[in-house]
């Protein structure tokens, strides 16, 4: 006997092929969507990890409190802190020209340029007991702030130092939106301004995208 093979009709083959094509066309966007979601999720996690690693959590409430007091964005204060002393990790926190503490203030800027010993770059020859005296600072028009209410304004105290930076930046325009002007007043260097603004924009962008540390409405 001869073997009789049953052939599939051409019309049926074409119909099956069309079904496969339709199925493939439906699957491709779905797979692409899954890949996109996976990428965005990984990217957000990476940005949140960057923010957590770049801005130590213990400082954020202080930046936020200073922002509420002086109207200077917290991320700008964080950027200054990052550039000045890498979040207080540099040793010693005294610059070659005499800037001191967490946010690197010259003594004459902290106490006031009206102090009789202040001239030149601002190192001055201010007695130690006068450097942290709020009454002396008020007398000579300095920017030093006693943020924690312990009776002294100390550039080596993290709260006092950050509030002093906020005070200084606010007086120089940051609270009114003149960010670049204020940063340049902090340190007369275009390179310094670029570096501070880089970190400020980075922290602001990540906060806006992730809400990772935002406390503002």
C-alpha positions in Angstrom: 0.0 0.0 0.0 1.1 3.5 -0.7 1.5 5.9 2.3 -0.9 8.8 1.8 0.4 12.0 3.6 -2.1 14.6 4.6 -0.9 18.0 3.5 -2.0 21.1 5.4 -4.0 23.5 3.2 -2.1 26.6 2.1 -4.9 28.8 3.5 -4.5 27.2 7.0 -0.7 27.8 6.9 -1.2 31.4 6.1 -3.8 31.8 8.9 -1.4 30.2 11.5 1.4 32.5 10.3 -0.8 35.6 10.7 -1.7 34.5 14.2 2.0 34.1 15.1 2.8 37.5 13.7 -0.1 39.1 15.7 1.0 37.4 18.8 4.6 38.5 18.3 3.5 42.1 17.7 1.5 42.0 21.0 4.4 40.5 22.9 7.1 42.9 21.7 5.6 46.1 23.3 4.9 44.1 26.5 8.5 42.9 26.8 9.8 46.4 26.0 7.6 47.8 28.7 8.9 45.3 31.3 12.5 46.2 30.3 11.8 49.9 30.6 10.2 49.5 34.1 13.2 47.4 35.2 15.6 50.1 33.9 13.8 53.0 35.6 13.5 51.1 38.9 17.2 50.3 38.8 18.1 53.9 37.9 15.9 55.3 40.8 17.5 52.9 43.3 20.9 54.0 42.1 20.1 57.7 42.5 18.7 57.1 46.0 21.8 55.1 47.0 23.9 58.0 45.6 22.0 60.5 47.7 22.2 58.4 50.9 25.9 57.8 50.4 26.7 61.4 49.4 24.6 63.2 52.1 25.0 61.7 55.5 21.6 61.3 57.1 22.6 62.9 60.4 23.2 66.3 58.7 19.9 66.5 56.8 17.7 67.6 59.7 20.2 70.4 60.4 20.2 71.6 56.7 16.4 71.5 56.8 16.2 73.5 60.0 18.6 76.1 58.7 16.5 76.3 55.5 13.4 77.0 57.5 15.2 79.7 59.5 17.0 81.5 56.6 15.2 80.5 53.4 18.4 79.0 51.9 17.8 75.6 50.1 18.9 72.7 52.1 20.7 71.2 49.1 22.8 74.3 48.7 23.9 74.0 52.3 24.7 70.3 51.7 26.7 71.2 48.6 28.8 73.8 50.5 29.4 71.2 53.2 30.4 68.7 50.6 32.8 71.0 48.9 34.3 72.6 52.0 35.1 69.6 54.2 33.6 66.6 52.4 30.9 66.5 55.1 33.3 67.1 57.9 35.7 64.3 57.1 38.7 66.3 56.3 41.5 66.5 58.8 42.4 69.1 60.0 39.4 71.3 59.3 41.6 74.4 59.1 42.6 75.8 55.6 46.1 77.1 54.8 44.8 80.7 55.0 43.0 80.1 58.3 39.4 79.2 57.5 38.0 77.1 60.4 35.4 74.4 61.1 32.8 72.4 59.3 31.9 75.1 56.8 35.3 76.8 56.7 34.7 80.4 57.9 37.5 82.9 58.2 37.5 84.2 61.8 36.8 87.8 60.7 33.8 86.7 58.7 32.5 84.7 61.6 33.1 87.4 64.3 32.9 90.5 62.1 35.2 92.5 60.0 34.8 95.5 62.3 36.9 93.7 64.9 40.1 95.8 65.4 42.4 92.9 64.5 40.7 92.1 61.2 42.5 92.9 57.9 43.9 91.1 54.9 42.4 87.7 54.2 40.5 87.7 57.5 42.5 85.5 59.9 42.6 88.3 62.4 44.1 88.0 65.8 40.9 87.5 67.7 41.1 86.1 71.3 39.6 82.6 71.5 37.0 83.7 74.1 35.8 86.4 71.7 35.5 84.1 68.7 32.5 82.3 70.1 30.8 85.1 72.0 27.4 86.0 70.5 27.6 89.5 72.0 31.0 90.1 70.5 29.8 88.8 67.1 26.8 91.0 67.2 29.0 94.0 68.2 31.3 93.6 65.2 28.7 92.5 62.7 29.8 88.9 62.2 27.7 86.0 60.8 28.4 83.5 63.6 25.2 81.9 64.9 24.4 80.1 68.2 22.1 77.6 66.6 21.7 75.2 69.5 21.2 77.8 72.2 24.1 76.8 74.3 25.4 80.4 74.7 28.3 80.2 72.2 28.5 80.5 68.4 31.2 77.9 67.5 32.4 77.2 64.0 33.5 73.8 65.3 29.9 72.9 66.3 28.1 71.4 63.3 24.7 73.1 64.0 26.3 76.5 64.6 28.5 76.1 61.5 25.7 75.2 59.1 23.3 77.9 60.5 26.2 80.4 60.1 26.6 79.3 56.4 22.8 79.7 55.9 23.0 83.2 57.5 25.8 84.2 55.3 24.3 82.9 52.1 20.9 84.4 52.9 22.5 87.9 53.5 24.3 87.5 50.1 21.2 86.8 48.1 20.6 83.0 48.3 17.2 83.4 50.1 16.1 85.7 47.3 17.1 83.2 44.5 20.5 84.8 43.7 22.3 81.5 44.2 25.4 82.1 42.1 26.0 85.5 43.6 25.8 84.1 47.1 28.1 81.2 46.4 30.6 83.5 44.8 30.5 85.7 47.9 31.3 82.6 50.0 34.4 82.0 47.9 35.6 84.3 45.2 36.3 81.5 42.7 34.4 80.6 39.5 35.6 77.0 39.9 34.3 76.9 43.4 30.9 78.2 42.2 30.7 75.5 39.5 31.6 72.8 42.0 29.1 73.9 44.6 26.3 74.3 42.0 27.1 70.9 40.5 26.4 69.2 43.9 23.5 71.4 44.7 21.8 70.6 41.4 22.6 66.9 41.8 21.0 66.8 45.3 18.0 68.9 44.2 17.4 66.7 41.1 17.5 63.5 43.1 15.3 64.8 45.8 12.8 66.0 43.2 12.7 62.7 41.3 12.7 60.4 44.3 11.4 62.4 47.3 14.1 60.6 49.2 14.8 63.3 51.8 12.3 66.0 51.0 10.3 67.5 53.9 8.9 70.4 52.0 5.2 70.3 50.8 
